[in-house]
Amino acid sequence: MNSIEKNLHYIRKTIPGEVMLVAVSKTKPIADLAKAYDAGQRIFGENKIQEMTQKWEEMPKDVLWHMIGHVQTNKVKYMAPYVDTIHAVDSLKLLREINKQASKNKRIINCLLQMKIAEEDSKFGLNKNDIVKLLNTQEVKMFTNIRIKGFMGMATFTEDQEQIKNEFKSIHSLFKETKTDFPEINTLSIGMSGDYRLAIDCGSTMVRIGSSIFGTRNYP
Ligand SMILES: *Cc1c(COP(=O)(O)O)cnc(C)c1O
């Protein structure tokens, strides 16, 4: 067994069966993605549209591609023909463009709204009130080619488990509160290599794991 396969087996054993695993393959070569694919992995996460599109062209067509990075409105068109889920949606303008491009491609694109839970300024995302307002906007309710399936969040990069837990709890409470009013909401995307166990304890339904599967990333 190669190490990618081993890592995947280990992670699958340690997460509940109903939690979806997004294998974050950003910066990694196709050969690594192929190993994960051969081990049964079908959901891959990327954070750059150009890189994801290249990989989409080369990989088997039953892969589900998740865009986990920040998205510029003018680039949505490049992934609209194939992207399954966009994780970091943080404006009405972006939702509008995703709906428009999905419609052009006769597709439905799943969206997650990014909630800002970390204390760092650099992290994108909306606060709870903005998210609830967006969900209740008439224009958003009328979009025919997107499905808002839930929320994604990134905790502060810290060793303080108590702080991470509180940040996860804040997005989980939004998830619980909105689920009853919006039947399509069923996804809470929290948890990365360093904190996915804690995220699952806090109600995660989807973890995004990169380095624990593919090894550390080397940025040029
Ligand atoms: C890179 C990335 C991940 C995966 O991070 P690891 O620590 O390698 O598991 C998860 N989510 C987002 C948004 C990322 O950019």
Ligand as a Chemical Component Dictionary entry (heavy atoms), coordinates in Angstrom:
data_LIG
# 
_chem_comp.id                   LIG 
_chem_comp.type                 NON-POLYMER 
_chem_comp.pdbx_formal_charge   0 
_chem_comp.three_letter_code    LIG 
# 
loop_
_chem_comp_atom.comp_id 
_chem_comp_atom.atom_id 
_chem_comp_atom.alt_atom_id 
_chem_comp_atom.type_symbol 
_chem_comp_atom.charge 
_chem_comp_atom.model_Cartn_x 
_chem_comp_atom.model_Cartn_y 
_chem_comp_atom.model_Cartn_z 
_chem_comp_atom.pdbx_ordinal 
LIG C1 C1 C 0 -5.635  23.882 2.291 1  
LIG C2 C2 C 0 -7.000  23.894 2.874 2  
LIG C3 C3 C 0 -7.481  22.808 3.631 3  
LIG C4 C4 C 0 -6.655  21.585 3.969 4  
LIG O1 O1 O 0 -5.663  21.911 4.886 5  
LIG P1 P1 P 0 -4.756  20.749 5.591 6  
LIG O2 O2 O 0 -4.299  21.392 6.839 7  
LIG O3 O3 O 0 -3.659  20.432 4.647 8  
LIG O4 O4 O 0 -5.643  19.593 5.844 9  
LIG C5 C5 C 0 -8.792  22.877 4.096 10 
LIG N1 N1 N 0 -9.578  23.934 3.846 11 
LIG C6 C6 C 0 -9.153  24.998 3.126 12 
LIG C7 C7 C 0 -10.080 26.134 2.895 13 
LIG C8 C8 C 0 -7.854  25.014 2.624 14 
LIG O5 O5 O 0 -7.433  26.079 1.939 15 
# 
loop_
_chem_comp_bond.comp_id 
_chem_comp_bond.atom_id_1 
_chem_comp_bond.atom_id_2 
_chem_comp_bond.value_order 
_chem_comp_bond.pdbx_ordinal 
LIG C1 C2 SING 1  
LIG C2 C3 SING 2  
LIG C2 C8 DOUB 3  
LIG C3 C4 SING 4  
LIG C3 C5 DOUB 5  
LIG C4 O1 SING 6  
LIG O1 P1 SING 7  
LIG P1 O2 DOUB 8  
LIG P1 O3 SING 9  
LIG P1 O4 SING 10 
LIG C5 N1 SING 11 
LIG N1 C6 DOUB 12 
LIG C6 C7 SING 13 
LIG C6 C8 SING 14 
LIG C8 O5 SING 15 
# 
